[in-house]
């Protein structure tokens, strides 16, 4: 590779073209016809003498004026201006300009310094040249990337840019070129009109930069939904922080170390990791990886995880350290994220910054786009905890999908989940974050089981294979098959392993069964739902004891009352009066037992439990709800 190319940083996927060029010094790349017979363009600055044929190359307007035989006081440096000007040759003859113009690609090739007014201005060139990076699509490999490189090497013996980022073309959903005549053309304005600038930007930036980009309306909608989640996360956090007049400058992370829960320490570490990852990706121009990391952090780590874990702490007393710790950690995470996300969603981040952060950052600039890029603080990182939490997240996801497969709602607590922990890392994660896992999986107990124990849980079904049974036993094959189906597959497996065969006794006769005659199929144990995750498997015990059925029912009722609060659009700290009317006295008894808990969850000052024959008070909102096919009438009023 040409040593002059050595310092150009390229993205791995497209380094090859650079190397291809690099193997051939630009000076050996062959001739380039730099003139064109056009009217528009930069006039070729060459004057040729009519007498002796001498060529004079003119470097500037001043030079031209100096050797001109006469010129208008004002003239343009286009053909209409310079074509009439004749110059005096050394021989005394008159010279005329060569009528051609320069190839437009030559103009573009010198743009990096012509744009800095060099020559004559050397100061700008020294300050700004060469460029940090150049960005263009892959059709510019032999175009702009190349012209600039060749021109710069010829003039300065130096590359004009330090990094190259090459992006793909925008195509339609099926990979076809967009065109108005084909009817598959989508303009940025269409997308912006429907979903806004940030959604378009956030969506496109997640696509792998150097691949062609296939536009999809569904994907824009997803991006817009994600932005809505971002907005919700910030609204939720700032709503509570404002209610409590939380002052982030007063509560630095260091002051609350003793009050941190495992999830707080985890989020602090995740935040530092995010700062580091996004910064590194941006430096490497891997913008899509940076933006995907930002998305994952806010959607998965904040919205679906941390906020769900700390929600209840937000209800504690204003002065509770427990609550302040959660505020501090969340505030730091959100503020760091905001700074990192600003280039990817400039409008949303600016609105949030001005609305929620600017007032507490007294020395901060007016715009998020003028703030410093967040820097990583190694002190708060804990890779081990991040790893443990990732596994707990995977287990919780697997538990949720296991529940779903048997239609058990997440609100229904289950007694036990069993986790197959043949991997030490799974064992460690469950032990370290046990309480948190129970909360997220909505289970009362978690048990780690070995592979052997898992085997015992499962059934091994025997399926006869007639292709092998038929020829061996002919008329008796059906009888034998029926017997095989009734057996425990484990018995057969053991016999195959130890003896190489299994003997069936039927009507005083022995039949030798070999492994080809059957197939053994695993079946998930009855009363258990299985969920898989990267590091293992989880079984949810579906036997739900009465007390958990009661607990699940209470939660169902709470959820509906909360839904009604939402429909009334009540402030989060508002109190209500509520009642539930039902015909089933047993269910009313269950609610009565949990009265205090329910009032706390719904923020109720009064809470009536009524039989259907009892009169109901007037309420601001009344609803009929069905829970497990039973009717409940509920009412709620703002206090
Ligand atoms: Zn001459």
Boltz pocket constraint, residues with backbone or C-beta under 6 A from the ligand:
constraints:
  - pocket:
      binder: B
      contacts: [[A, 49], [A, 50], [A, 51], [A, 52], [A, 53], [A, 54], [A, 89], [A, 90], [A, 91], [A, 92], [A, 93], [A, 94]]
      max_distance: 6.0
